[in-house]
Amino acid sequence: MAALKAVAVVPGYSLGPFTLGTALHEVLTLVKEDKLQYPIINLHHSQVEPLTTPVVVSLPENGLRLQFDGPDQRLRLIEVLDFGKVKLQHKGSDFIKIHEDSPPLSGPVFKRVYSLLGPSFPGEYNPPRDRSRHGTYALSWPGVAFNFPLLDSEWSDSKDHVSLLGSHVALPATSMALFEGQSWPEARRDLFVKQPVGPRSSMLASRPKDGLPLEIEHAHVQADGSVDLLRDGPAGCFTIVLNETTTQDLITELGPPDAHHKREERGATPDQNGHKRTGSTSWPPTNGRPHIGSQPSSYSSTGTDTFETDFDSGDAEEDASDRASRQRFWCYFAHGMDILVGPPVDKVKPAERKDRTPLGTSQHLVVLKVIVHGNVPGSYAFNRHRRLRWSIASPIDTSTSSNFLTSEHNFEHDIKPVLMAVYADTATGSEMGRGMVVNRTWGPEGSSESSFYLPDAEEDLEDAGGSSEQWLGNTKLYAFPGLTFEVLENGAVSALTVC
């Protein structure tokens, strides 16, 4: 068996490459790129409430379990469940000291942990729940805790925990946990709800002064359609105003995009419009894609594939002015957004223009649309972008907290009733409430029909396609003035488009 790679333990901060507070998207991207180091990745989440319950990533071949909160998807708890699959070090010293004349230990003994971490306050003793002779003594230091099996018959409140754990009645530790807090009893009270100390990006944690763009904490949609991107620190809020904010503004405030992609015409397949036209920046949709031939998730709300994109290297056959003026999506995977940019749209009526210069002749490209991604576990687009939470000022009094519609609200129960009430008198109100169905399992090849399907009001969705299996992975699009919601079957919003 190959020697284990040493992993540094920094209490309250990190275990090897995993830093507390890091976004789920970044952690999954990290482990998926290193298949030799992390051959098995298990993801556990609630199918009913994926945004309000913790998301758990298990790495069984590495003896690790990582727990993330549901709403913000940030790493809150790092657990070592098998010390035989990971070599832990603290300040260069091994937690398990190996002696040539002694059998290997299953975990670190108390005396070794004590010598590395120092004195601690008394912990908590939990008696055995089955017929086992050993209970569990949880002992914590700031940011780290260990579970030691302790002979139940020897336990007493009057005995000093150092003497007990350092004697023969205690066994080596069976697990370890890293968290933000002074002690485990204190930290677990609000482990998944308090604001993490560390940033979402490990790059910001390791290189805070390199001029990297500040991470976006929240996106708030104003009544006039502008989007406030809230950030910590002196940078504060960056407001995107549709048809006004330029691409230079985006680069200045958000940095260059991670990738960009030419906008596809609605109803056209990738082969028809995306991979036979010059200047397209998307890779073939069958490259490592689970549903071969199916349209990527972002087609529903953005009209583009953001799964595998790259910067456009240009094309000699393409007119330079056309390349500068066409609409294009700027993909910010680390910020959780896609932004459509293009020539300004002249919204002035022809009779009112008179001698005005048309906006379409402007030299500057502006923001036309903003897509905020929810990174909902179980969705087709999961882990293509990190999760960006959003809120919308509710136009009427609601029962929702703080009078805001948020990314954690259930669309069917909380968001849809409010918006339907606001637009009840509009001519398209009934269409707004029905939602267009986007099928994720039908490929576009060999079919000229659109991937959108609008069932009749009385028609059952499961029966519409002839078989319920054909509708696995479907989402519904609900379009309201200036807003489009992509909604999963459980009511979670996987993407919000502001246009």
Order of alpha helices (4+ residues) and beta strands (2+ residues): beta-beta-beta-alpha-beta-beta-beta-beta-beta-beta-alpha-beta-beta-beta-alpha-beta-alpha-alpha-beta-beta-beta-alpha-beta-alpha-beta-beta-alpha-beta-beta-beta-alpha-alpha-beta-beta-alpha-beta-beta-beta
